[in-house]
């Protein structure tokens, strides 16, 4: 039986349509009136303390993968992000969840920014075990990792998150017209005022990926990721001028990765045929479920393999904390 959908995006749009909610922020509404010549809107913007929108904004958004129970942790993060940066730029937020957002969550978040906000559910295909994975074997693998005390070793939902962030979030229908994203997680801190636009910097300087913290991955979570990546490169005759950044003196993966809970990057790069082919290769290798591959090493190795060194940027002027790590 043929599918009633033209493509996967159309299918996913129909699937999530009942669980998408858009809120137009006061900054966007008033700015539109000002652009149309309204002096009253300019007065109202000043009364509310809203800074007029900067010129030459990038086509960008904050992307937040979050659960309803994380509301209060995110509100604290959002307050810092707004105070340190976004009150001057008014970039929109996109919130994604594998369950419907509650009214409490949506109204509380919308009340804490003057920017546009979109809330959407994740399509089932993007948050499920694919049919080519043996679920019984994957379950046993999780039990074994949990017994060895591997962090999140027994968690299926954590694996869904890593796979989603590696290969699906940028395919979400509500992001299809967005070019750049800044990933934000609940409970992180932003320490320093940011008086320039990192989205515009990335766009104007030819960057495609950026980070603020680099760490070593837990070896027991990625035992075969490096071998699969090398095999992918060999089969496609891919060469890189800086993949050596991720290689130890013995020729093995040194476990370095850009910590992806903060990343500002080009959605165009993630949507490229080259990245799509790499993710599909890894997905069918089944390491997201048989092991516990994270999106951070996947993004990092993809950057090392597919990007030029000068297309990756280290934001050393953004003060940031996640868990016990800060810079």
N, C-alpha and C positions, 0 to 999 in steps of 0.2 A: 504494500500500500504506500503510495507516494505521500510525502509530507505536505501538510497544508501551508508550510512556511517557506518563504523564499530563501531564507538563510537562518543561521543560528541566532543572529542579532534580533531578527524579527520575532523569532520564537521566544527569546528571553524577554523582549519588550512586552509581549502579551502576557507572559507568565508573571512578571513582577508588577504589572500595571496597577493592580489593586493595592500595592504596598509601596507606592512612591508618593512622597509628599514634598512639595516645593514651597518654601517660604521666601517671599521677597523682602529683603532687608530695607530699612529706612534709608540707608546710604544710597542704594541703587535707585530707589524711588525718587528721592529728593534730587539726586544728581540728574536724573532724566528730566525733571521739571526745570532745573537750572539750565541744562543744555537747550531747553526750549525757550529760555529767556525769562523764567519766573524769578523775580526778586523776592517774592514771599518765601519761596522754597529756600533761598540762600539765607534768609533771616531765620527760618525754622532750623536749618542745619546748624547755624551758629548757636541757637538757643539750646539745642540738644547736645552740643559739644562734638559734633561730627566733623571730622577733618575732610575738606573737599578731596575728592578722588585724585590721585596722582595721574599724570599723563603717561601715555605709552605703556600701559599695563600689559603684561603677557596674558595669553589665553590659558589661564592656570587655575588650580583649585587645591585646597587642602583636602586630602583623602584620609578618612578615619574609619578603620575597621574596628567595630566596637559592639559590645553587648549592652543591653538595657541596664544591667546591674552596675556598669562602670560609669554611670552618669556623673556622680559626684566627683570621682577622680578626674574625669575629663573636664568638668567645669572649672576646676582649679587650673588645669593646664591651659584651657581656653582663655581664661582671664589673663594669664601671663602672655600668651601669644598675641592677644588683642592689644594689651598695653605696650608690649615690647615692639610690635611690628604692625599688626594688621589694622589698627585704628587709623593708620595713615594711608592704607592701600585698599582695604575693603575687598580682599579676595574672597571668593565664595568657599563654602565648606560642602563636602559630600560625605555623608555618613552611610556606611554599608553594614549590614547585619544579616546573618543567616536566618534570623527570626524577625517577625514584624516589630517595628519600633513601637513603644508605648506612647500614648498621648503625653504622659508626664515627661518622658525623655525629650520628645520633639519640642514641646512648648518651652521646657527649661533651657534647652540649647538655643533655640531661636531668640529667647529673651536676653541672651548674653552676648549678642553680637548685632551690629548694624548691617552685617553683610548678608547676602543671599545664602540660603541653606537648603540642601536637598537631602532627603532621607530615602533610602531604597533597600529593598530586600535583595539578597544574592540569589541568582538562579540556581535551581537544584543541581544542574550539570556542573556548576562551578564549586559545589560544596558536597561532594559525594564520592564514594569509591567507584572508579571507572570499572566497566565490565571486564576489562582485560586483567584486572588484579584479582587473585584468588583471596577472597575475604577470610577464609579459614586460615590460610597460611599467614596472612597479614595479622590476624588476631594473635596467632602463636608468636609471631615476631614481637608484637607489642608486649605480650606477657613476659617473654624472655628479657627484653630490654628493661622492663619494670623490675624484674627480679634482680637484675644487675645494678639497679639504682640509677639508671640513666635519666637525666632530667627530662621530664615529659615523655619518657620512654613508653609508658603505657597509655598515652593519650591519643585517641583517634581525632578529637576535635583540633588538637594542636597540629596534627598532620594535615587536616583539611585547611587550616589557616596558612601553613607554609606552602602548600600546593597552590592555594588561591592567590597568595601574594607573588608566587613565582610565575604563574602562567595564566591568570584569569582576571584579576581585578581591572586591568586596563582594557578588557573586553566588555566590561559592564556597560549596558546601554546608556546610563546617565553620564558616562565619561566619554562617549564617542566623539563629542565635539570639543573636547579639552585637549590641549597640547602639552601641558606641563602639570606635574603633581608634586606636592610636598606631603610626605607621609607623616602623620601625627598620631601618637598613641596616648591613651589616658594615663595620667599620673606622672608624665615627664615634666621637667622644669626647663624653662628658658630664662637664663640669668641676665642677659645683656640686651640693651636697646639695639635695635637694628634699624638704622636710618636710611638704608638703601634697599632696593628691591632685588632679592636673590633670584627670583624668577626671570626678571629682565636681564640680570647679569648673565645667567645661564644662556638665555636666548641670544643675547648680543655678542657673547664671547665664543660661541660655538661649542659650548659644553653640552654633554648629554647625560652625565650622571655625577652625583656629588654625595659627600658623606661628611660626618663630623667625628666619628669614632671608628677605629679599626681594632678588632680583637682576634683572638684565635678561637676557632670552632672546636667543639668537643669532638675528639677523634672518633669516639664510639658511635656518633650519630651519622657520620659520613664515610664509612669504611670503603665504599666503592665509587663515590662521586668523582674523585679525581681520575680513576681509571676510565670511567665512562666518558668523561670530558675529553681525555686524551684520545680515546678511540673515535669520538665524534670528530675531533680535529683531524685525525689521520685519514678517516674515510672521506672527508671533504677537502683535504689538502689545505687546511686553514693554517696560516702563519700569523704570529703576533709579535709586535715589537716590545711588548712589556708583560707577557704572560709569566716571564721569569720572576716577577714580583711575588708570585704565589708558589714558587718552587724552592724547596730546601736544598742544601748542598748535596744531599743524597739523591736528588731528583724526584723526591716525593712531594705531595702537597704539604705546604708548611702550615696549613690550617688558617692562614690569615684571611679575614673577610671584613668588608665594610659593613658595619652594624646597621642593618636596614630599618630599624625602628625610627631612624631619621634618615631620610633620603629625599633629595629634590632631583627630579630627573625628567627626561623627555619621554612622553608617552609614545611619540612617534618612533623612538628607538625600540621600545618594548613591543610595538606593533609590527616591527620590521620582519620580513621573511626570514632573515638570518636568526633573529632571536626566537621567532616562532618555531623554527626547525630545531634549534637547540633544546627548547623546552619540551617539545614533542618527543624528542629522542630520550631525554631524561625521564619523562612521564612514563614512557613504555618500558624503561628500564626498571620501573616500579620502586625506586628507592625512596620515594616520598612515603610509602606505606610499609615496605619490607625493612627499611632502615628508618631514619628520621631526618631526611634531608631538610635543611632550613632554606628559606628564601634568601637569607643573607649570603651564604656561600654561592648559591646559584646566581644571584645578581652579580656578585663580585667576579666569579669566574667568567661569566658572560661578558662583563665589561673588559676584563683582561684579554679575552679572546677576540672580541668583536669591535672594540673601540680603540682609538688611538690614545696614547697617554695624555695628550693635551685636551682630550674630550672629557676627562674625569677631573673633578675639582674637589679639593679639601677646604671646607669652610672653617678656617681656623679662628674666625672672629665671631662665631656663634656659640655662646655659652649654653651648655646643654647637659642635662642629667637624665639617665634612664637606669632605674634600679640603683646599684652601687657604683655605677660608672658615670663619670662626669668629665667635662673638659671646659 
